[in-house]
Amino acid sequence: QQGQGQRVYSTMGKSVCLSALGGGWGAKAGLYYIDGLVRKPTRVECERLQGFPDDWTAGQSDSTRYKQMGNAVAVPVVEWLIQNIVDVAKVS
């Protein structure tokens, strides 16, 4: 049985969860079939998936950059949660 690092996903669906841990070529970000090639997302693509600005993790090693994105909570999710908490507080 293969782990996430060996699975290949389509870009036509949702992204898999980015992982801070794991082994294999696509361990932290998964592998995708893009333009006839199987590849893992770049560091910048992972930052975009999490809602961070491009090169947010620049200056770190590639391994650290992937790990930071795997440990992060997606910015749009946090924004949505906070907005809904504020909205509920206004009604109360």
PDB file of N, CA, C and O in Angstrom, chain B, residues numbered from 101:
ATOM      1  N   GLN B 101       0.847  -1.177   0.000  1.00  0.00           N
ATOM      2  CA  GLN B 101       0.000   0.000   0.000  1.00  0.00           C
ATOM      3  C   GLN B 101       0.889   1.236   0.000  1.00  0.00           C
ATOM      4  O   GLN B 101       1.863   1.312   0.749  1.00  0.00           O
ATOM      5  N   GLN B 102       0.551   2.191  -0.835  1.00  0.00           N
ATOM      6  CA  GLN B 102       1.354   3.401  -0.961  1.00  0.00           C
ATOM      7  C   GLN B 102       0.751   4.534  -0.139  1.00  0.00           C
ATOM      8  O   GLN B 102      -0.468   4.625   0.007  1.00  0.00           O
ATOM      9  N   GLY B 103       1.611   5.392   0.393  1.00  0.00           N
ATOM     10  CA  GLY B 103       1.157   6.550   1.146  1.00  0.00           C
ATOM     11  C   GLY B 103       0.892   7.726   0.234  1.00  0.00           C
ATOM     12  O   GLY B 103       1.013   7.613  -0.986  1.00  0.00           O
ATOM     13  N   GLN B 104       0.531   8.846   0.815  1.00  0.00           N
ATOM     14  CA  GLN B 104       0.214  10.056   0.054  1.00  0.00           C
ATOM     15  C   GLN B 104       1.361  10.470  -0.854  1.00  0.00           C
ATOM     16  O   GLN B 104       1.126  10.993  -1.943  1.00  0.00           O
ATOM     17  N   GLY B 105       2.597  10.244  -0.425  1.00  0.00           N
ATOM     18  CA  GLY B 105       3.758  10.666  -1.194  1.00  0.00           C
ATOM     19  C   GLY B 105       3.927   9.956  -2.522  1.00  0.00           C
ATOM     20  O   GLY B 105       4.719  10.393  -3.357  1.00  0.00           O
ATOM     21  N   GLN B 106       3.198   8.865  -2.736  1.00  0.00           N
ATOM     22  CA  GLN B 106       3.306   8.112  -3.980  1.00  0.00           C
ATOM     23  C   GLN B 106       2.038   8.199  -4.840  1.00  0.00           C
ATOM     24  O   GLN B 106       2.037   7.720  -5.974  1.00  0.00           O
ATOM     25  N   ARG B 107       0.987   8.786  -4.335  1.00  0.00           N
ATOM     26  CA  ARG B 107      -0.268   8.897  -5.093  1.00  0.00           C
ATOM     27  C   ARG B 107      -0.183  10.050  -6.082  1.00  0.00           C
ATOM     28  O   ARG B 107       0.502  11.043  -5.836  1.00  0.00           O
ATOM     29  N   VAL B 108      -0.879   9.912  -7.197  1.00  0.00           N
ATOM     30  CA  VAL B 108      -0.917  10.967  -8.207  1.00  0.00           C
ATOM     31  C   VAL B 108      -2.354  11.473  -8.300  1.00  0.00           C
ATOM     32  O   VAL B 108      -3.289  10.688  -8.457  1.00  0.00           O
ATOM     33  N   TYR B 109      -2.520  12.796  -8.200  1.00  0.00           N
ATOM     34  CA  TYR B 109      -3.832  13.426  -8.203  1.00  0.00           C
ATOM     35  C   TYR B 109      -4.026  14.256  -9.466  1.00  0.00           C
ATOM     36  O   TYR B 109      -3.060  14.618 -10.138  1.00  0.00           O
ATOM     37  N   SER B 110      -5.274  14.551  -9.778  1.00  0.00           N
ATOM     38  CA  SER B 110      -5.619  15.390 -10.914  1.00  0.00           C
ATOM     39  C   SER B 110      -5.753  16.840 -10.458  1.00  0.00           C
ATOM     40  O   SER B 110      -6.200  17.104  -9.341  1.00  0.00           O
ATOM     41  N   THR B 111      -5.372  17.766 -11.311  1.00  0.00           N
ATOM     42  CA  THR B 111      -5.551  19.186 -10.999  1.00  0.00           C
ATOM     43  C   THR B 111      -7.005  19.614 -11.186  1.00  0.00           C
ATOM     44  O   THR B 111      -7.352  20.754 -10.877  1.00  0.00           O
ATOM     45  N   MET B 112      -7.850  18.731 -11.681  1.00  0.00           N
ATOM     46  CA  MET B 112      -9.245  19.072 -11.912  1.00  0.00           C
ATOM     47  C   MET B 112     -10.082  18.961 -10.633  1.00  0.00           C
ATOM     48  O   MET B 112     -11.249  19.353 -10.624  1.00  0.00           O
ATOM     49  N   GLY B 113      -9.502  18.436  -9.565  1.00  0.00           N
ATOM     50  CA  GLY B 113     -10.235  18.285  -8.303  1.00  0.00           C
ATOM     51  C   GLY B 113      -9.671  19.200  -7.233  1.00  0.00           C
ATOM     52  O   GLY B 113      -9.031  20.209  -7.530  1.00  0.00           O
ATOM     53  N   LYS B 114      -9.912  18.844  -6.021  1.00  0.00           N
ATOM     54  CA  LYS B 114      -9.401  19.600  -4.881  1.00  0.00           C
ATOM     55  C   LYS B 114      -7.995  19.109  -4.560  1.00  0.00           C
ATOM     56  O   LYS B 114      -7.631  17.978  -4.881  1.00  0.00           O
ATOM     57  N   SER B 115      -7.219  19.966  -3.927  1.00  0.00           N
ATOM     58  CA  SER B 115      -5.878  19.597  -3.500  1.00  0.00           C
ATOM     59  C   SER B 115      -5.961  18.694  -2.279  1.00  0.00           C
ATOM     60  O   SER B 115      -6.872  18.823  -1.462  1.00  0.00           O
ATOM     61  N   VAL B 116      -5.018  17.793  -2.163  1.00  0.00           N
ATOM     62  CA  VAL B 116      -4.906  17.004  -0.939  1.00  0.00           C
ATOM     63  C   VAL B 116      -4.380  17.914   0.162  1.00  0.00           C
ATOM     64  O   VAL B 116      -3.842  18.986  -0.117  1.00  0.00           O
ATOM     65  N   CYS B 117      -4.533  17.496   1.393  1.00  0.00           N
ATOM     66  CA  CYS B 117      -3.971  18.269   2.503  1.00  0.00           C
ATOM     67  C   CYS B 117      -2.457  18.277   2.388  1.00  0.00           C
ATOM     68  O   CYS B 117      -1.840  17.252   2.101  1.00  0.00           O
ATOM     69  N   LEU B 118      -1.873  19.424   2.610  1.00  0.00           N
ATOM     70  CA  LEU B 118      -0.419  19.510   2.671  1.00  0.00           C
ATOM     71  C   LEU B 118      -0.006  18.941   4.015  1.00  0.00           C
ATOM     72  O   LEU B 118      -0.670  19.173   5.025  1.00  0.00           O
ATOM     73  N   SER B 119       1.082  18.202   4.028  1.00  0.00           N
ATOM     74  CA  SER B 119       1.507  17.502   5.233  1.00  0.00           C
ATOM     75  C   SER B 119       2.885  17.976   5.669  1.00  0.00           C
ATOM     76  O   SER B 119       3.758  18.206   4.834  1.00  0.00           O
ATOM     77  N   ALA B 120       3.078  18.119   6.954  1.00  0.00           N
ATOM     78  CA  ALA B 120       4.390  18.508   7.472  1.00  0.00           C
ATOM     79  C   ALA B 120       5.330  17.310   7.529  1.00  0.00           C
ATOM     80  O   ALA B 120       6.548  17.484   7.562  1.00  0.00           O
ATOM     81  N   LEU B 121       4.791  16.115   7.540  1.00  0.00           N
ATOM     82  CA  LEU B 121       5.590  14.898   7.658  1.00  0.00           C
ATOM     83  C   LEU B 121       5.289  13.956   6.501  1.00  0.00           C
ATOM     84  O   LEU B 121       4.324  14.156   5.764  1.00  0.00           O
ATOM     85  N   GLY B 122       6.100  12.954   6.350  1.00  0.00           N
ATOM     86  CA  GLY B 122       5.837  11.926   5.363  1.00  0.00           C
ATOM     87  C   GLY B 122       7.040  11.665   4.501  1.00  0.00           C
ATOM     88  O   GLY B 122       7.984  12.454   4.464  1.00  0.00           O
ATOM     89  N   GLY B 123       6.998  10.546   3.805  1.00  0.00           N
ATOM     90  CA  GLY B 123       8.103  10.156   2.944  1.00  0.00           C
ATOM     91  C   GLY B 123       7.656  10.029   1.507  1.00  0.00           C
ATOM     92  O   GLY B 123       6.471  10.153   1.197  1.00  0.00           O
ATOM     93  N   GLY B 124       8.602   9.783   0.643  1.00  0.00           N
ATOM     94  CA  GLY B 124       8.298   9.648  -0.780  1.00  0.00           C
ATOM     95  C   GLY B 124       8.477  10.960  -1.504  1.00  0.00           C
ATOM     96  O   GLY B 124       8.613  12.011  -0.877  1.00  0.00           O
ATOM     97  N   TRP B 125       8.476  10.906  -2.807  1.00  0.00           N
ATOM     98  CA  TRP B 125       8.771  12.065  -3.638  1.00  0.00           C
ATOM     99  C   TRP B 125       7.768  13.192  -3.425  1.00  0.00           C
ATOM    100  O   TRP B 125       8.158  14.359  -3.380  1.00  0.00           O
ATOM    101  N   GLY B 126       6.512  12.874  -3.295  1.00  0.00           N
ATOM    102  CA  GLY B 126       5.486  13.901  -3.128  1.00  0.00           C
ATOM    103  C   GLY B 126       4.928  13.956  -1.719  1.00  0.00           C
ATOM    104  O   GLY B 126       3.780  14.353  -1.520  1.00  0.00           O
ATOM    105  N   ALA B 127       5.724  13.565  -0.745  1.00  0.00           N
ATOM    106  CA  ALA B 127       5.250  13.358   0.624  1.00  0.00           C
ATOM    107  C   ALA B 127       4.513  14.540   1.233  1.00  0.00           C
ATOM    108  O   ALA B 127       3.434  14.350   1.794  1.00  0.00           O
ATOM    109  N   LYS B 128       5.038  15.727   1.147  1.00  0.00           N
ATOM    110  CA  LYS B 128       4.452  16.862   1.851  1.00  0.00           C
ATOM    111  C   LYS B 128       3.361  17.569   1.037  1.00  0.00           C
ATOM    112  O   LYS B 128       2.549  18.301   1.603  1.00  0.00           O
ATOM    113  N   ALA B 129       3.335  17.362  -0.260  1.00  0.00           N
ATOM    114  CA  ALA B 129       2.395  18.109  -1.093  1.00  0.00           C
ATOM    115  C   ALA B 129       1.583  17.247  -2.040  1.00  0.00           C
ATOM    116  O   ALA B 129       0.653  17.749  -2.672  1.00  0.00           O
ATOM    117  N   GLY B 130       1.898  15.978  -2.159  1.00  0.00           N
ATOM    118  CA  GLY B 130       1.217  15.120  -3.123  1.00  0.00           C
ATOM    119  C   GLY B 130       1.830  15.267  -4.506  1.00  0.00           C
ATOM    120  O   GLY B 130       2.647  16.160  -4.734  1.00  0.00           O
ATOM    121  N   LEU B 131       1.447  14.408  -5.417  1.00  0.00           N
ATOM    122  CA  LEU B 131       1.913  14.455  -6.798  1.00  0.00           C
ATOM    123  C   LEU B 131       0.716  14.711  -7.702  1.00  0.00           C
ATOM    124  O   LEU B 131      -0.381  14.217  -7.442  1.00  0.00           O
ATOM    125  N   TYR B 132       0.927  15.481  -8.762  1.00  0.00           N
ATOM    126  CA  TYR B 132      -0.157  15.846  -9.670  1.00  0.00           C
ATOM    127  C   TYR B 132       0.246  15.567 -11.106  1.00  0.00           C
ATOM    128  O   TYR B 132       1.411  15.694 -11.483  1.00  0.00           O
ATOM    129  N   TYR B 133      -0.755  15.180 -11.903  1.00  0.00           N
ATOM    130  CA  TYR B 133      -0.556  14.953 -13.333  1.00  0.00           C
ATOM    131  C   TYR B 133      -0.857  16.272 -14.032  1.00  0.00           C
ATOM    132  O   TYR B 133      -2.015  16.679 -14.128  1.00  0.00           O
ATOM    133  N   ILE B 134       0.193  16.945 -14.522  1.00  0.00           N
ATOM    134  CA  ILE B 134       0.060  18.272 -15.123  1.00  0.00           C
ATOM    135  C   ILE B 134       0.758  18.286 -16.476  1.00  0.00           C
ATOM    136  O   ILE B 134       1.957  18.022 -16.559  1.00  0.00           O
ATOM    137  N   ASP B 135       0.018  18.590 -17.527  1.00  0.00           N
ATOM    138  CA  ASP B 135       0.570  18.693 -18.882  1.00  0.00           C
ATOM    139  C   ASP B 135       1.400  17.471 -19.268  1.00  0.00           C
ATOM    140  O   ASP B 135       2.485  17.599 -19.835  1.00  0.00           O
ATOM    141  N   GLY B 136       0.881  16.294 -18.955  1.00  0.00           N
ATOM    142  CA  GLY B 136       1.549  15.049 -19.345  1.00  0.00           C
ATOM    143  C   GLY B 136       2.696  14.634 -18.438  1.00  0.00           C
ATOM    144  O   GLY B 136       3.373  13.644 -18.718  1.00  0.00           O
ATOM    145  N   LEU B 137       2.925  15.366 -17.364  1.00  0.00           N
ATOM    146  CA  LEU B 137       4.003  15.040 -16.431  1.00  0.00           C
ATOM    147  C   LEU B 137       3.448  14.850 -15.022  1.00  0.00           C
ATOM    148  O   LEU B 137       2.455  15.473 -14.644  1.00  0.00           O
ATOM    149  N   VAL B 138       4.096  13.989 -14.257  1.00  0.00           N
ATOM    150  CA  VAL B 138       3.766  13.848 -12.848  1.00  0.00           C
ATOM    151  C   VAL B 138       4.782  14.672 -12.069  1.00  0.00           C
ATOM    152  O   VAL B 138       5.990  14.474 -12.200  1.00  0.00           O
ATOM    153  N   ARG B 139       4.279  15.603 -11.252  1.00  0.00           N
ATOM    154  CA  ARG B 139       5.189  16.434 -10.463  1.00  0.00           C
ATOM    155  C   ARG B 139       4.510  16.866  -9.175  1.00  0.00           C
ATOM    156  O   ARG B 139       3.288  16.804  -9.042  1.00  0.00           O
ATOM    157  N   LYS B 140       5.332  17.304  -8.231  1.00  0.00           N
ATOM    158  CA  LYS B 140       4.766  17.844  -6.995  1.00  0.00           C
ATOM    159  C   LYS B 140       4.631  19.350  -7.159  1.00  0.00           C
ATOM    160  O   LYS B 140       5.343  19.950  -7.965  1.00  0.00           O
ATOM    161  N   PRO B 141       3.720  19.972  -6.401  1.00  0.00           N
ATOM    162  CA  PRO B 141       3.574  21.429  -6.487  1.00  0.00           C
ATOM    163  C   PRO B 141       4.857  22.128  -6.025  1.00  0.00           C
ATOM    164  O   PRO B 141       5.585  21.624  -5.170  1.00  0.00           O
ATOM    165  N   THR B 142       5.106  23.272  -6.598  1.00  0.00           N
ATOM    166  CA  THR B 142       6.270  24.064  -6.192  1.00  0.00           C
ATOM    167  C   THR B 142       5.993  24.681  -4.823  1.00  0.00           C
ATOM    168  O   THR B 142       4.868  24.635  -4.325  1.00  0.00           O
ATOM    169  N   ARG B 143       7.022  25.251  -4.230  1.00  0.00           N
ATOM    170  CA  ARG B 143       6.855  25.928  -2.947  1.00  0.00           C
ATOM    171  C   ARG B 143       5.837  27.061  -3.077  1.00  0.00           C
ATOM    172  O   ARG B 143       4.987  27.225  -2.202  1.00  0.00           O
ATOM    173  N   VAL B 144       5.908  27.831  -4.138  1.00  0.00           N
ATOM    174  CA  VAL B 144       4.974  28.943  -4.340  1.00  0.00           C
ATOM    175  C   VAL B 144       3.551  28.418  -4.538  1.00  0.00           C
ATOM    176  O   VAL B 144       2.604  29.006  -4.015  1.00  0.00           O
ATOM    177  N   GLU B 145       3.388  27.338  -5.274  1.00  0.00           N
ATOM    178  CA  GLU B 145       2.049  26.763  -5.449  1.00  0.00           C
ATOM    179  C   GLU B 145       1.465  26.322  -4.111  1.00  0.00           C
ATOM    180  O   GLU B 145       0.266  26.482  -3.879  1.00  0.00           O
ATOM    181  N   CYS B 146       2.289  25.774  -3.238  1.00  0.00           N
ATOM    182  CA  CYS B 146       1.815  25.383  -1.897  1.00  0.00           C
ATOM    183  C   CYS B 146       1.428  26.606  -1.075  1.00  0.00           C
ATOM    184  O   CYS B 146       0.439  26.578  -0.342  1.00  0.00           O
ATOM    185  N   GLU B 147       2.204  27.676  -1.196  1.00  0.00           N
ATOM    186  CA  GLU B 147       1.847  28.915  -0.494  1.00  0.00           C
ATOM    187  C   GLU B 147       0.496  29.422  -0.989  1.00  0.00           C
ATOM    188  O   GLU B 147      -0.329  29.863  -0.189  1.00  0.00           O
ATOM    189  N   ARG B 148       0.266  29.364  -2.276  1.00  0.00           N
ATOM    190  CA  ARG B 148      -1.012  29.812  -2.845  1.00  0.00           C
ATOM    191  C   ARG B 148      -2.163  28.930  -2.363  1.00  0.00           C
ATOM    192  O   ARG B 148      -3.241  29.435  -2.050  1.00  0.00           O
ATOM    193  N   LEU B 149      -1.938  27.606  -2.302  1.00  0.00           N
ATOM    194  CA  LEU B 149      -2.978  26.696  -1.815  1.00  0.00           C
ATOM    195  C   LEU B 149      -3.385  27.037  -0.385  1.00  0.00           C
ATOM    196  O   LEU B 149      -4.546  26.870  -0.011  1.00  0.00           O
ATOM    197  N   GLN B 150      -2.450  27.507   0.401  1.00  0.00           N
ATOM    198  CA  GLN B 150      -2.726  27.846   1.801  1.00  0.00           C
ATOM    199  C   GLN B 150      -3.186  29.299   1.969  1.00  0.00           C
ATOM    200  O   GLN B 150      -3.535  29.710   3.076  1.00  0.00           O
ATOM    201  N   GLY B 151      -3.190  30.072   0.891  1.00  0.00           N
ATOM    202  CA  GLY B 151      -3.669  31.450   0.960  1.00  0.00           C
ATOM    203  C   GLY B 151      -2.615  32.464   1.365  1.00  0.00           C
ATOM    204  O   GLY B 151      -2.951  33.590   1.733  1.00  0.00           O
ATOM    205  N   PHE B 152      -1.348  32.084   1.304  1.00  0.00           N
ATOM    206  CA  PHE B 152      -0.262  33.005   1.634  1.00  0.00           C
ATOM    207  C   PHE B 152       0.250  33.703   0.371  1.00  0.00           C
ATOM    208  O   PHE B 152       0.064  33.195  -0.734  1.00  0.00           O
ATOM    209  N   PRO B 153       0.888  34.851   0.528  1.00  0.00           N
ATOM    210  CA  PRO B 153       1.488  35.523  -0.630  1.00  0.00           C
ATOM    211  C   PRO B 153       2.628  34.684  -1.219  1.00  0.00           C
ATOM    212  O   PRO B 153       3.246  33.883  -0.518  1.00  0.00           O
ATOM    213  N   ASP B 154       2.891  34.876  -2.492  1.00  0.00           N
ATOM    214  CA  ASP B 154       4.027  34.197  -3.132  1.00  0.00           C
ATOM    215  C   ASP B 154       5.309  34.509  -2.376  1.00  0.00           C
ATOM    216  O   ASP B 154       5.530  35.640  -1.941  1.00  0.00           O
ATOM    217  N   ASP B 155       6.144  33.498  -2.225  1.00  0.00           N
ATOM    218  CA  ASP B 155       7.448  33.600  -1.559  1.00  0.00           C
ATOM    219  C   ASP B 155       7.346  33.975  -0.086  1.00  0.00           C
ATOM    220  O   ASP B 155       8.295  34.529   0.468  1.00  0.00           O
ATOM    221  N   TRP B 156       6.234  33.692   0.553  1.00  0.00           N
ATOM    222  CA  TRP B 156       6.042  33.945   1.977  1.00  0.00           C
ATOM    223  C   TRP B 156       7.115  33.235   2.804  1.00  0.00           C
ATOM    224  O   TRP B 156       7.546  33.746   3.838  1.00  0.00           O
ATOM    225  N   THR B 157       7.543  32.054   2.344  1.00  0.00           N
ATOM    226  CA  THR B 157       8.535  31.269   3.085  1.00  0.00           C
ATOM    227  C   THR B 157       9.929  31.368   2.468  1.00  0.00           C
ATOM    228  O   THR B 157      10.815  30.594   2.828  1.00  0.00           O
ATOM    229  N   ALA B 158      10.134  32.302   1.551  1.00  0.00           N
ATOM    230  CA  ALA B 158      11.439  32.445   0.886  1.00  0.00           C
ATOM    231  C   ALA B 158      12.549  32.634   1.920  1.00  0.00           C
ATOM    232  O   ALA B 158      12.336  33.208   2.988  1.00  0.00           O
ATOM    233  N   GLY B 159      13.723  32.142   1.577  1.00  0.00           N
ATOM    234  CA  GLY B 159      14.864  32.257   2.468  1.00  0.00           C
ATOM    235  C   GLY B 159      15.058  31.021   3.333  1.00  0.00           C
ATOM    236  O   GLY B 159      16.047  30.917   4.060  1.00  0.00           O
ATOM    237  N   GLN B 160      14.124  30.089   3.259  1.00  0.00           N
ATOM    238  CA  GLN B 160      14.207  28.830   3.997  1.00  0.00           C
ATOM    239  C   GLN B 160      14.589  27.720   3.018  1.00  0.00           C
ATOM    240  O   GLN B 160      14.466  27.886   1.804  1.00  0.00           O
ATOM    241  N   SER B 161      15.046  26.602   3.544  1.00  0.00           N
ATOM    242  CA  SER B 161      15.327  25.455   2.684  1.00  0.00           C
ATOM    243  C   SER B 161      14.017  24.939   2.096  1.00  0.00           C
ATOM    244  O   SER B 161      12.945  25.188   2.647  1.00  0.00           O
ATOM    245  N   ASP B 162      14.103  24.219   0.973  1.00  0.00           N
ATOM    246  CA  ASP B 162      12.892  23.666   0.360  1.00  0.00           C
ATOM    247  C   ASP B 162      12.132  22.788   1.349  1.00  0.00           C
ATOM    248  O   ASP B 162      10.909  22.882   1.448  1.00  0.00           O
ATOM    249  N   SER B 163      12.849  21.937   2.079  1.00  0.00           N
ATOM    250  CA  SER B 163      12.209  21.046   3.039  1.00  0.00           C
ATOM    251  C   SER B 163      11.454  21.842   4.105  1.00  0.00           C
ATOM    252  O   SER B 163      10.329  21.496   4.466  1.00  0.00           O
ATOM    253  N   THR B 164      12.077  22.902   4.601  1.00  0.00           N
ATOM    254  CA  THR B 164      11.439  23.744   5.616  1.00  0.00           C
ATOM    255  C   THR B 164      10.227  24.452   5.044  1.00  0.00           C
ATOM    256  O   THR B 164       9.205  24.567   5.720  1.00  0.00           O
ATOM    257  N   ARG B 165      10.321  24.926   3.816  1.00  0.00           N
ATOM    258  CA  ARG B 165       9.187  25.623   3.187  1.00  0.00           C
ATOM    259  C   ARG B 165       7.983  24.697   3.067  1.00  0.00           C
ATOM    260  O   ARG B 165       6.864  25.082   3.409  1.00  0.00           O
ATOM    261  N   TYR B 166       8.210  23.462   2.577  1.00  0.00           N
ATOM    262  CA  TYR B 166       7.113  22.505   2.459  1.00  0.00           C
ATOM    263  C   TYR B 166       6.551  22.177   3.839  1.00  0.00           C
ATOM    264  O   TYR B 166       5.334  22.087   4.004  1.00  0.00           O
ATOM    265  N   LYS B 167       7.415  22.000   4.823  1.00  0.00           N
ATOM    266  CA  LYS B 167       6.972  21.670   6.171  1.00  0.00           C
ATOM    267  C   LYS B 167       6.143  22.814   6.757  1.00  0.00           C
ATOM    268  O   LYS B 167       5.113  22.564   7.384  1.00  0.00           O
ATOM    269  N   GLN B 168       6.573  24.063   6.565  1.00  0.00           N
ATOM    270  CA  GLN B 168       5.813  25.202   7.080  1.00  0.00           C
ATOM    271  C   GLN B 168       4.417  25.258   6.470  1.00  0.00           C
ATOM    272  O   GLN B 168       3.445  25.529   7.175  1.00  0.00           O
ATOM    273  N   MET B 169       4.309  25.006   5.181  1.00  0.00           N
ATOM    274  CA  MET B 169       2.988  25.027   4.542  1.00  0.00           C
ATOM    275  C   MET B 169       2.139  23.857   5.025  1.00  0.00           C
ATOM    276  O   MET B 169       0.920  23.983   5.145  1.00  0.00           O
ATOM    277  N   GLY B 170       2.776  22.714   5.303  1.00  0.00           N
ATOM    278  CA  GLY B 170       2.042  21.562   5.833  1.00  0.00           C
ATOM    279  C   GLY B 170       1.540  21.785   7.247  1.00  0.00           C
ATOM    280  O   GLY B 170       0.520  21.218   7.639  1.00  0.00           O
ATOM    281  N   ASN B 171       2.239  22.601   8.014  1.00  0.00           N
ATOM    282  CA  ASN B 171       1.831  22.917   9.384  1.00  0.00           C
ATOM    283  C   ASN B 171       0.854  24.083   9.453  1.00  0.00           C
ATOM    284  O   ASN B 171       0.246  24.316  10.498  1.00  0.00           O
ATOM    285  N   ALA B 172       0.695  24.810   8.370  1.00  0.00           N
ATOM    286  CA  ALA B 172      -0.140  26.012   8.374  1.00  0.00           C
ATOM    287  C   ALA B 172      -1.627  25.676   8.268  1.00  0.00           C
ATOM    288  O   ALA B 172      -2.015  24.631   7.745  1.00  0.00           O
ATOM    289  N   VAL B 173      -2.431  26.580   8.773  1.00  0.00           N
ATOM    290  CA  VAL B 173      -3.875  26.537   8.556  1.00  0.00           C
ATOM    291  C   VAL B 173      -4.151  27.495   7.402  1.00  0.00           C
ATOM    292  O   VAL B 173      -3.606  28.598   7.368  1.00  0.00           O
ATOM    293  N   ALA B 174      -4.986  27.084   6.465  1.00  0.00           N
ATOM    294  CA  ALA B 174      -5.264  27.909   5.293  1.00  0.00           C
ATOM    295  C   ALA B 174      -5.861  29.257   5.708  1.00  0.00           C
ATOM    296  O   ALA B 174      -6.841  29.310   6.452  1.00  0.00           O
ATOM    297  N   VAL B 175      -5.265  30.329   5.223  1.00  0.00           N
ATOM    298  CA  VAL B 175      -5.688  31.692   5.567  1.00  0.00           C
ATOM    299  C   VAL B 175      -7.170  31.921   5.264  1.00  0.00           C
ATOM    300  O   VAL B 175      -7.866  32.472   6.116  1.00  0.00           O
ATOM    301  N   PRO B 176      -7.692  31.529   4.093  1.00  0.00           N
ATOM    302  CA  PRO B 176      -9.120  31.769   3.839  1.00  0.00           C
ATOM    303  C   PRO B 176     -10.035  31.060   4.844  1.00  0.00           C
ATOM    304  O   PRO B 176     -11.116  31.563   5.151  1.00  0.00           O
ATOM    305  N   VAL B 177      -9.620  29.916   5.350  1.00  0.00           N
ATOM    306  CA  VAL B 177     -10.429  29.198   6.350  1.00  0.00           C
ATOM    307  C   VAL B 177     -10.470  29.991   7.651  1.00  0.00           C
ATOM    308  O   VAL B 177     -11.535  30.134   8.252  1.00  0.00           O
ATOM    309  N   VAL B 178      -9.332  30.504   8.092  1.00  0.00           N
ATOM    310  CA  VAL B 178      -9.276  31.306   9.314  1.00  0.00           C
ATOM    311  C   VAL B 178     -10.109  32.572   9.149  1.00  0.00           C
ATOM    312  O   VAL B 178     -10.844  32.955  10.060  1.00  0.00           O
ATOM    313  N   GLU B 179      -9.998  33.220   7.996  1.00  0.00           N
ATOM    314  CA  GLU B 179     -10.788  34.430   7.747  1.00  0.00           C
ATOM    315  C   GLU B 179     -12.281  34.135   7.816  1.00  0.00           C
ATOM    316  O   GLU B 179     -13.043  34.910   8.394  1.00  0.00           O
ATOM    317  N   TRP B 180     -12.702  33.014   7.226  1.00  0.00           N
ATOM    318  CA  TRP B 180     -14.117  32.626   7.236  1.00  0.00           C
ATOM    319  C   TRP B 180     -14.591  32.369   8.659  1.00  0.00           C
ATOM    320  O   TRP B 180     -15.668  32.823   9.048  1.00  0.00           O
ATOM    321  N   LEU B 181     -13.792  31.642   9.439  1.00  0.00           N
ATOM    322  CA  LEU B 181     -14.165  31.344  10.821  1.00  0.00           C
ATOM    323  C   LEU B 181     -14.316  32.619  11.648  1.00  0.00           C
ATOM    324  O   LEU B 181     -15.300  32.786  12.368  1.00  0.00           O
ATOM    325  N   ILE B 182     -13.337  33.514  11.541  1.00  0.00           N
ATOM    326  CA  ILE B 182     -13.386  34.768  12.306  1.00  0.00           C
ATOM    327  C   ILE B 182     -14.598  35.598  11.902  1.00  0.00           C
ATOM    328  O   ILE B 182     -15.297  36.135  12.761  1.00  0.00           O
ATOM    329  N   GLN B 183     -14.848  35.706  10.616  1.00  0.00           N
ATOM    330  CA  GLN B 183     -15.997  36.501  10.153  1.00  0.00           C
ATOM    331  C   GLN B 183     -17.303  35.932  10.690  1.00  0.00           C
ATOM    332  O   GLN B 183     -18.191  36.689  11.081  1.00  0.00           O
ATOM    333  N   ASN B 184     -17.429  34.619  10.716  1.00  0.00           N
ATOM    334  CA  ASN B 184     -18.659  34.014  11.221  1.00  0.00           C
ATOM    335  C   ASN B 184     -18.791  34.164  12.730  1.00  0.00           C
ATOM    336  O   ASN B 184     -19.906  34.301  13.232  1.00  0.00           O
ATOM    337  N   ILE B 185     -17.692  34.142  13.459  1.00  0.00           N
ATOM    338  CA  ILE B 185     -17.742  34.388  14.897  1.00  0.00           C
ATOM    339  C   ILE B 185     -18.194  35.827  15.149  1.00  0.00           C
ATOM    340  O   ILE B 185     -19.029  36.077  16.019  1.00  0.00           O
ATOM    341  N   VAL B 186     -17.638  36.771  14.387  1.00  0.00           N
ATOM    342  CA  VAL B 186     -18.026  38.184  14.523  1.00  0.00           C
ATOM    343  C   VAL B 186     -19.512  38.354  14.187  1.00  0.00           C
ATOM    344  O   VAL B 186     -20.232  39.057  14.895  1.00  0.00           O
ATOM    345  N   ASP B 187     -19.965  37.717  13.120  1.00  0.00           N
ATOM    346  CA  ASP B 187     -21.366  37.830  12.715  1.00  0.00           C
ATOM    347  C   ASP B 187     -22.299  37.295  13.801  1.00  0.00           C
ATOM    348  O   ASP B 187     -23.332  37.901  14.088  1.00  0.00           O
ATOM    349  N   VAL B 188     -21.941  36.169  14.400  1.00  0.00           N
ATOM    350  CA  VAL B 188     -22.773  35.580  15.459  1.00  0.00           C
ATOM    351  C   VAL B 188     -22.759  36.499  16.685  1.00  0.00           C
ATOM    352  O   VAL B 188     -23.789  36.670  17.336  1.00  0.00           O
ATOM    353  N   ALA B 189     -21.620  37.083  17.000  1.00  0.00           N
ATOM    354  CA  ALA B 189     -21.524  37.988  18.160  1.00  0.00           C
ATOM    355  C   ALA B 189     -22.398  39.230  17.965  1.00  0.00           C
ATOM    356  O   ALA B 189     -22.957  39.750  18.931  1.00  0.00           O
ATOM    357  N   LYS B 190     -22.519  39.705  16.727  1.00  0.00           N
ATOM    358  CA  LYS B 190     -23.351  40.877  16.441  1.00  0.00           C
ATOM    359  C   LYS B 190     -24.825  40.576  16.680  1.00  0.00           C
ATOM    360  O   LYS B 190     -25.577  41.445  17.122  1.00  0.00           O
ATOM    361  N   VAL B 191     -25.238  39.345  16.388  1.00  0.00           N
ATOM    362  CA  VAL B 191     -26.643  38.947  16.532  1.00  0.00           C
ATOM    363  C   VAL B 191     -26.993  38.769  18.005  1.00  0.00           C
ATOM    364  O   VAL B 191     -28.127  39.023  18.409  1.00  0.00           O
ATOM    365  N   SER B 192     -26.041  38.339  18.795  1.00  0.00           N
ATOM    366  CA  SER B 192     -26.303  38.057  20.220  1.00  0.00           C
ATOM    367  C   SER B 192     -26.531  39.287  21.045  1.00  0.00           C
ATOM    368  O   SER B 192     -26.761  39.188  22.251  1.00  0.00           O
TER     369      SER B 192
END
